[in-house]
Amino acid sequence: MTSTETRVRNIADVVLGVRGVAELHGGRFGSLGTYLAGERITGVRIDDDGTVEVHVSLNIDAPIRKTAENIRAAVAQLEHGPINITIEDLT
């Protein structure tokens, strides 16, 4: 596994472990994600400048702001650059 692949997988795992997160989301047109050898991790991207983009769907009863803060805190334990969280949907 490459360094980027490991980082993206770890981010996806930690985000999915946050209470209230239903799933990772590909964005409005399904284009946000990271292509890896033989697969695609939807909803997580690390930009060239180190910014982490995370797009998620939340459970309908999850407190939106608090869950976004929890996602950011979880990802910040892995990554030290800017972290952008987008709540795409409630399920």
C-alpha positions in Angstrom: 0.0 0.0 0.0 1.2 3.5 -0.8 1.3 6.2 1.8 -1.6 8.0 0.3 -3.6 4.8 0.1 -3.0 4.1 3.8 -3.9 7.7 4.8 -7.1 7.7 2.8 -8.2 4.3 4.2 -7.4 5.3 7.8 -9.4 8.6 7.4 -12.3 6.6 5.9 -12.2 4.1 8.8 -12.0 6.8 11.5 -14.8 8.9 9.9 -17.1 5.8 9.7 -16.5 5.2 13.3 -17.8 8.6 14.4 -21.2 8.3 16.0 -23.9 9.7 13.8 -22.1 9.1 10.5 -24.2 6.9 8.2 -21.8 6.7 5.3 -19.2 8.5 3.2 -20.7 10.5 0.3 -19.4 11.2 -3.1 -20.7 14.8 -3.3 -23.3 16.3 -5.5 -22.2 14.6 -8.7 -20.5 11.6 -7.0 -17.1 12.9 -8.0 -15.4 13.3 -4.6 -13.2 10.4 -3.7 -9.8 8.9 -4.1 -9.0 6.3 -6.8 -6.7 3.6 -5.7 -5.4 0.5 -7.4 -8.5 -1.4 -8.3 -11.0 0.6 -6.2 -12.3 4.0 -5.2 -12.7 5.3 -1.7 -15.8 7.6 -1.9 -16.1 10.7 0.2 -12.4 11.2 1.1 -9.8 13.1 -0.8 -6.4 14.5 0.1 -5.6 17.5 -2.1 -2.1 18.3 -3.3 -1.7 21.0 -0.7 -2.5 18.5 2.1 -6.1 19.6 2.7 -8.4 16.7 3.6 -11.9 16.8 2.2 -14.5 14.5 3.8 -18.1 14.3 2.6 -20.6 12.3 4.6 -24.3 11.4 5.1 -25.4 11.5 8.7 -28.1 9.6 10.5 -31.3 11.8 10.7 -31.1 12.1 14.5 -27.4 13.1 14.6 -26.7 16.6 15.8 -25.2 18.1 12.7 -22.7 20.6 14.1 -21.5 18.3 16.9 -21.1 15.4 14.6 -19.1 17.5 12.1 -16.9 18.7 15.1 -16.4 15.0 16.1 -15.4 14.1 12.5 -12.9 16.9 12.4 -11.4 16.0 15.7 -11.1 12.3 14.7 -9.4 13.2 11.4 -7.1 15.7 13.1 -5.6 12.8 15.1 -4.4 11.4 11.8 -3.8 14.5 9.7 -2.3 17.9 10.5 -3.4 20.1 7.6 -6.7 21.8 6.9 -9.7 19.5 7.2 -13.0 20.4 5.4 -16.1 18.5 6.4 -19.2 18.6 4.2 -22.5 17.2 5.3 -24.2 16.1 2.1 -27.3 14.3 3.3 -29.3 13.0 6.2 -30.5 9.4 6.1 
